[in-house]
Structure formats: structure tokens, C-alpha cells
Amino acid sequence: MEITFAELGLNEQILAGVATLGFNAPTPVQTVAIPAVLAGKDVVASAQTGTGKTAAFMLPTLQRIAGEKHGEAEKSDSKERNAAAKRGAKRNAYPQALIITPTRELAAQIDAVAKSVCASTGQQAVIVTGGARYKHQITALQKGCDVLVATPGRLIDLLDKKHTSLENIQVLVLDEADRMLDMGFWPSVHRIMEQLPKAHQTLLFSATLPASITSTIDALLKVPERIEIARTGQTAATIEQYLCSVTQGQKPQLLKALIDSFDPAPERVLVFCRTKSRVDSIYKNLKAAGLKVDVMHADRPQKARARALERFRSGAIQVLVATDVMSRGIDIQGIDAVINFDVPLDPEDYVHRIGRTGRAGAAGQAYTFMGPDEVTPLREIEYFTKA
């Protein structure tokens, strides 16, 4: 018999938020993680992309910082809580939960989930990332905040200027911690953690937990509950994977021919390239060929990146060409195919790239173009994924 969210210990307000997210039943990672978080345990969890990790930490975190555990209020009954939510609960001056994530796009996605659930709980979520105006973020923080979603650099700037404080943090979430380590954010994470109260709960969620990070995180957690829904390197069974062996010069022509060959025509195709210059080149080629296409990489202004992502999500464009800035945690339903124009040098990036399709049990396709000079990284991917 299928378990329900209510059976995991979530209260009425959180369950109302679940309904807004469109979930019918908890995923495996949610089934295991939510009770552990509600019980106050530190958690280290890894699961394939597209399995609902954001909700797995967001739902119980919002309940815990409201002073509740397994669906039972400490200070007020259900009617009082529902009434408070409708009239707008009093905001906390400083956040009680902090979620740190490596990229702006991931932060925006997490913030969207938080705000959706907070509409039912009466809590307030605030996002602070680089690339956005300080003034707007400072104003939002001054209005009060229960949950703060942040990228490391911007959060440190705001903390140094005393625009917020972490003295009330009860729950810390490190999302995509392995990526933060790879991107060199770990010293910044440590600086942030030094400002947290000693008594706080730490949750670490990621698609993969390689050996390089386990030794780093062990010192940060207190006897954590370890959750591994899929082994490191495992790809979703719903994704059909294809390898195309070509010369480097043949890749642009093959890309256009492959997109044209889909029948029916795909609504969304995500193309990954290794470098920003190659992304721009492929974008120009596809646009000249008449395709509705946009581009995402780190040199693009934040507004342009957000606009490209929204156009892709809404179906206004058919193809999005990107570097690995898009490979982590971006949850867009209905991506028909992922095309690796270049073989990624890091096997974990391959898992994350193709994980943008075939999400939540849906079918997907992944194509990888391999040039003569890319055999070695492909073999590493095959070993890593046990393909």
C-alpha cells in the first residue's frame, strides 16, 4: 500500500503546501528523509536527480522551525495555526532556516518551492544571490524572514554588512554540497557556519556523494542519518542513452540533423557544451537555421539567464544551449532530450546533465557526441555509471 505525506508526520498546513506542489505521493527519498528531519536528526542524503530532494528537506524544515515535530503543535492548535496562516503570521526578524546552494538558478528553484509552501503556512522565504540588486534583498530581509535561501558569496556580503544575522538558525541545509566543493565554495561555507548557533540541525542533500566530500562533511554533522536511494553514478532507468561517434567538425551538422529528425518534434531540447565560447557558437548556428533557441552560461547577466530559463520552461524556445551551469538541480518538466555536444570531463557532470530529462519517472533521451579525442573521458563515464 502506498504511503501518504500525512503518514510521514507532516501537519495540515504543510500538507496544503504539498498540494500546491502537485505531489500525489512521496518519492523514496522523501519517504525516508522527512521523518528523519522531523525527528531532529542530521541527515546526509543522496538520490538521483528529479526525485524530489528539494521537497524532502523543505517540507520538514518548515514544520520544524514552526515549533512542530510529527504533526503536533507545541504552542497552538490546528484552528489557531490555520487562522494565523490566513491573516499572515508574524515574521521573524532573522531567519530560522538557512539553505545554501552553489548557483543562482538552484537558489531560484528552491525559493519557488519554499514560497509555494509558505503561502499555506504563513511563513516567509527570502532569496539572496549574486547578480541581483542589494537594495531589493536588503529590503526583503528587513521585512522579516523565516527561511533564507542563499548562494555563499552574497550571503557573506550581507552578513559582513550586518544586514542579517544567523543567530536564530535552527536548521542548515547544504544543497549540492559536492558541487560547492568542486566550485571552491567550501571556505565560504565554513565562514558562514562559524556564525551559526552550536545547537542546530544540519541537512546535506546531493545527487552524488563521492569520496572526496564524505571526509569533508563528517566533521560538520552529529551522527547523521545516511540515506542513499541510488548508488553514486547511477542514472535513471527511464533515460535511453545513445552514443554518436563523429569528428569534431561533424558535430554542428549532426546536432541540427538530430534535432530535425525527432518525430514528433520535441518541445524542449537541452544541449550541453564544455565551454562558453562553444555555447555561443552553437547558439548562433541553430538560430541561423531557424530554430527557437537561447543560451545560458556564467558570462550572461543574471536577468538574461533567468529569462532564458523561463522561456525554455514556458515553451517559448525549443532549444537551450548551456554549459554545466544548467546541469545541477534545475527542475523543468518535459525536457524531451539532452544532447552532450561535448563529452563532459567529469563523469559526475554526465550524470547530472542527462538527469535533466527522464525526471520523476518520465521517459527521456540522452545523446552524447564523441570525437576521436574524447574516448578517455567516455570510458571514465562508462566505469563511473557501470554502463
PEUR-V506462 format. One record per helix or strand of 2 or more residues. SS is the DSSP state (~ for helix, > for strand). FROM is the first residue (numbers start at 1). TO is the last residue. Records with the same first field share a line. If there is no record, write none. Layout:
BEGIN
SS=FROM-TO ; FROM-TO
END
This chain:
BEGIN
~=6-8 ; 12-21 ; 28-38 ; 53-65 ; 78-87 ; 104-121 ; 134-142 ; 152-160 ; 177-182 ; 186-193 ; 211-218 ; 248-261 ; 276-288 ; 302-314 ; 324-326 ; 347-354 ; 359-361 ; 372-385
>=43-46 ; 97-100 ; 125-128 ; 147-150 ; 171-175 ; 201-206 ; 225-228 ; 239-245 ; 269-272 ; 293-296 ; 319-322 ; 337-340 ; 364-370
END
